[in-house]
Amino acid sequence: MTDPAAGGPAPVRILVCDDHVVVRAGLLALLDSAPGIEVVGEAGTGEEALALAARLAPDVVLMDLQLGAGIDGVETTRRLTAGTGRVPHVLVLTTYDTDADITRAIEAGATGYLLKAERPEELFAAIHAAAQGRTALSGPVAGRVMANLRKPRPALTDREREILAQLATGLGNREIARALFISEATVKTHLRRIYDKLGVDTRAGAVAVAKEQRLLP
């Protein structure tokens, strides 16, 4: 990107999306001091970010994950990156670093994932990298991503996968038993084995890990 008027590189055009007014104001002040970065808009909701992105055509959208009411940062990211023509790169900036959050954001199309504890210089560098389509990850996030890639997936049997899929739809043991033509006792036995293999002790935990590990159809 070049600036025809100045003959040098054009600044990276940024849209900031964060539902906390004070946090957003702090980011705007910080980015205002950054070389080669221009904030062109700010949004407090996902819906507002979508509307502004369509009108302002930013190079990068700095996206928080939790946006209060309305669609969250992941769904906003998915819609931003699923458009046709010139779409912005999305750089997630959040306090959340769980495997599930990281996986959902990256699968939604985020170019990078940074934690709010990063130093300003790291944030500036990540913004420039994202503008060029290069992946930018916080050190702890990169470590978690690599650990997950190296971690072997739990070996579930076909029947356990079937039960896990039914579990993900919200069915109880009795409904799962009817759907698969097995007894409730058999369902409970399989669930215990699934919990052991996934390292969880609740139904919700099993579904969350299954989604992270892409064990569901």
C-alpha positions in Angstrom: 0.0 0.0 0.0 1.4 3.4 -1.0 0.2 6.9 -0.4 0.2 8.6 -3.7 0.3 12.1 -2.1 3.4 11.4 0.0 5.0 8.8 -2.2 5.5 6.5 0.7 3.6 3.6 2.3 0.0 4.4 3.1 -1.0 4.0 6.8 -2.8 0.9 7.8 -6.5 1.8 8.2 -7.9 0.4 11.4 -11.4 -0.1 12.7 -11.5 -0.8 16.5 -14.4 -3.0 17.9 -14.7 -3.2 21.7 -17.8 -2.9 23.8 -16.0 -1.2 26.7 -15.9 2.5 26.2 -12.9 3.1 28.4 -10.9 0.3 26.8 -11.8 1.6 23.4 -10.7 5.1 24.3 -7.4 3.8 25.6 -6.8 1.8 22.4 -7.6 4.9 20.2 -5.2 7.0 22.2 -2.5 4.3 21.9 -3.0 3.7 18.2 -3.0 7.5 17.5 0.7 7.5 18.6 1.6 4.5 16.4 3.6 5.1 13.2 1.9 4.0 10.0 -1.5 3.4 11.6 -4.7 5.4 11.1 -7.9 4.7 13.1 -10.8 5.3 10.7 -13.6 4.2 13.0 -14.7 2.6 16.3 -17.6 0.3 17.1 -19.1 -1.0 20.3 -21.1 -3.9 18.9 -20.6 -6.5 16.2 -23.5 -5.2 14.2 -22.0 -1.7 14.3 -18.6 -3.1 13.2 -20.1 -4.8 10.2 -21.9 -1.6 9.1 -18.8 0.6 9.5 -16.5 -1.9 7.8 -18.8 -1.9 4.8 -18.7 1.9 4.6 -15.1 2.6 5.7 -13.3 -0.3 4.1 -10.6 -0.7 6.8 -7.5 -2.8 6.2 -7.7 -4.4 9.6 -10.4 -4.7 12.2 -9.2 -4.9 15.8 -11.8 -7.3 17.3 -12.7 -8.1 20.9 -14.4 -11.5 21.4 -17.0 -10.6 24.0 -19.2 -7.8 22.8 -22.1 -7.9 25.2 -25.5 -7.7 23.5 -25.8 -8.9 19.9 -23.5 -11.0 17.9 -20.1 -11.8 19.5 -16.6 -11.2 18.1 -16.3 -14.6 16.5 -19.6 -14.3 14.5 -18.6 -10.7 13.5 -15.3 -12.0 12.3 -17.0 -14.8 10.3 -19.3 -12.3 8.6 -16.5 -9.8 7.9 -14.2 -12.4 6.3 -16.9 -14.2 4.4 -17.7 -11.2 2.2 -16.9 -10.8 -1.4 -14.5 -8.4 -3.0 -12.1 -6.5 -0.7 -12.5 -7.8 2.9 -10.6 -6.6 5.9 -8.2 -8.7 7.9 -9.3 -9.4 11.5 -6.9 -9.2 14.4 -8.5 -10.5 17.6 -7.4 -8.5 20.7 -8.9 -10.1 23.9 -8.2 -11.2 27.4 -9.4 -14.7 26.7 -6.9 -17.4 25.8 -8.7 -20.7 26.1 -8.3 -23.3 23.5 -12.0 -23.0 22.5 -11.8 -19.2 22.0 -8.6 -19.4 20.0 -10.0 -22.3 17.8 -13.3 -20.6 17.2 -11.7 -17.2 16.2 -9.2 -18.8 13.8 -11.8 -21.0 12.2 -14.0 -17.9 11.8 -11.2 -16.4 9.7 -9.1 -14.2 12.1 -5.7 -13.5 10.7 -4.2 -13.0 14.2 -4.9 -13.5 17.9 -3.4 -11.2 20.5 -3.9 -10.8 24.2 -4.5 -7.4 25.7 -1.5 -7.8 28.0 0.8 -7.4 25.0 3.2 -4.5 24.9 2.2 -1.7 22.5 5.1 -2.5 20.2 3.9 -6.0 19.8 0.4 -4.8 19.0 1.7 -2.3 16.4 3.8 -5.0 14.7 0.8 -7.4 14.7 -1.4 -4.8 13.0 1.1 -4.3 10.2 1.5 -8.1 9.9 -2.2 -8.6 9.7 -2.6 -5.8 7.1 -0.3 -7.9 4.9 -2.2 -11.1 5.6 0.5 -12.6 7.8 -0.5 -14.5 10.9 0.2 -12.7 14.2 -0.2 -14.6 17.5 0.7 -13.7 21.1 3.5 -16.0 22.4 1.1 -17.8 24.9 -1.4 -18.3 22.1 1.1 -19.6 19.7 2.3 -22.1 22.3 -1.2 -23.4 22.9 -1.9 -23.7 19.2 1.3 -25.7 18.7 0.6 -27.9 21.7 -2.8 -28.7 20.4 -1.4 -29.6 17.0 1.1 -32.0 18.6 -1.5 -33.5 20.9 -3.0 -36.7 19.6 -6.7 -36.8 19.4 -8.5 -39.1 21.8 -9.3 -42.5 20.2 -13.0 -42.8 20.4 -14.9 -45.9 19.1 -17.6 -45.4 16.5 -20.3 -45.9 19.1 -18.7 -43.4 21.4 -18.6 -40.9 18.5 -22.3 -41.5 17.9 -23.2 -40.9 21.5 -21.0 -37.8 21.6 -22.8 -36.4 18.5 -26.2 -37.1 20.2 -24.9 -35.4 23.4 -23.9 -32.3 21.4 -27.6 -31.9 20.3 -28.7 -31.6 23.9 -30.3 -35.0 24.2 -30.5 -36.8 27.6 -29.5 -40.4 28.3 -33.0 -41.7 27.7 -33.3 -39.9 24.4 -29.9 -41.1 23.3 -30.8 -44.6 24.1 -33.9 -44.5 22.1 -32.2 -42.8 19.1 -29.5 -45.5 19.0 -31.6 -48.4 20.1 -29.5 -49.3 23.1 -30.2 -49.3 26.8 -29.7 -46.3 29.2 -27.2 -48.4 31.1 -25.2 -48.8 27.9 -25.3 -45.1 27.3 -24.0 -44.4 30.8 -21.2 -46.9 30.4 -20.1 -45.2 27.1 -20.4 -41.8 28.6 -18.0 -42.7 31.5 -15.5 -44.0 28.9 -15.9 -40.8 26.8 -15.4 -38.6 29.9 -12.2 -40.6 30.8 -10.8 -40.3 27.3 -11.5 -36.6 27.0 -10.4 -35.8 30.5 -13.7 -34.2 31.6 -16.4 -35.0 34.1 -19.5 -33.2 32.7 -21.6 -33.4 29.6 -20.8 -29.8 28.7 -17.1 -30.4 29.2 -17.3 -33.4 26.8 -19.0 -31.4 24.1 -16.6 -28.4 24.5 -13.5 -30.6 24.2 -15.1 -32.5 21.3 -15.5 -29.3 19.4 -12.0 -28.2 20.2 -10.6 -31.5 19.0 -13.0 -31.6 16.0 -14.3 -34.9 17.1 -17.9 -34.1 16.0 -19.2 -34.7 12.5 
